[in-house]
Amino acid sequence: MSYNCLLLDFDDTLVSFAQSERISLTKVYNKYNIPVTEENLEYYHTENEKLWRDFEKGKIKKKDIEKTRFQKVISKFGLTGVSGDAMNRDYLNYLKNSAILMDGAMEFLEDIEDYCTIAIVTNGIDTVQQNRLKLSRVIDFADGVFTSEKVGYNKPDKRIFFAALKTLGVENNKKVLVVGDNLNSDIKGGINAGLDTCWVNFNNAENNTNIQPKYTALDFTQLKMIILGENYENLKK
C-alpha cells in the first residue's frame, strides 16, 4: 500500500532535537555559570521530559513547562538573582536558531515530495518551530505546518490531526500515514485518530509500551518503502 498524505513529526524524526537541546542548554549553563557536565545536562533533560509527558497527558499547559523547567535548574544549582523566565527565554532563543537535519532526512523529503502531501504536526512552541523549519529547509517541502500552540490541541489528541487533514483538504484517510519517533504522542495520537502509523525507530529502541504502530522504520530507506509502496521501485530506476 502507498500513502499520498503524510503527517510528519519534526523533532527526532527529521531533525535532531537531542543535538539542538544540548547545544542550547550548554549555552545557557555557560551564561549562568553552571558547570557543563553530563550529569548536569541530564538533570535538565530528565526534568524537561517529565513535564512534556505531563503536557501530552493533558495534566499541565505548555506555559507550565516553560515556567517550571528552569526554576528547577535554579533550585538544583542554588542560583540567586536569576529568574526561571529569563533562563527559559535565553534557552528558546538559542534553540530556535538550531536545526540539525538527521542523516538522510533531506534526501528522504526530496524523494517523496512528488508523491505525497507533506504536513508537519508538532507539539513544539510555534515561534521556535517555525524558525527551525526555515533553518533546516524542511519548510520548503511542507504543504502545511500544524503546531499544538496554533491549533489548540496537542498530540496525542486526535483533533490536531483532524484539523491538519481538514485544512489540507484530505478526504481519504486510508491514504494518510502518521510518522513520528514518539510512541506516546505521535503513534498513540495517530491511532486515536484512526489513522495508519509508522514509528521511526532510528535508535533501534525496544517498545516497552502497549502502543503498537502499524509499521516500524529503522531508517529513511525503510520509511520510503512503507510510504511509496510500489512507487518505491520506480523511484530507484
RAQUI-V330134 format. One line per field, one symbol per residue. ss: DSSP state (a for helix, b for strand, c for the rest). psi: psi as a letter, one per 20 degrees, with the letter a starting at -180 (. if undefined). A space follows every 50 residues. Layout:
# RAQUI-V330134
ss->???
psi->???
This chain:
# RAQUI-V330134
ss->ccccbbbbccbcccbcaaaaaaaaaaaaaaaccccccaaaaaaaaaaaaa aaaaaacccccaaaaaaaaaaaaaaaaccccccaaaaaaaaaaaaccccc bcccaaaaaaaaccccbbbbbbcccaaaaaaaaaaacaaaaccbbbbaaa accccccaaaaaaaaaaaccccaaabbbbbccaaaaaaaaaacccbbbbb ccccccccccccccbbbccaaaaaaaaaccaaaaaac
psi->qqqjppnprfpjghqohggggggghghggghjkppnrgghhhgggghggg ghhhghijhrrhhhghhhgihhggggjkqqkqqhgghhggghgggikooo qqpigghgghhihihqppqpoqirpghghghhhghijhhiipiqpoqhgg hiqqpjphhhghgghghikphniijppppriohhggghggghikqqqpoo mijlrpojrjooqhqppirhghghggghchihhhhi.
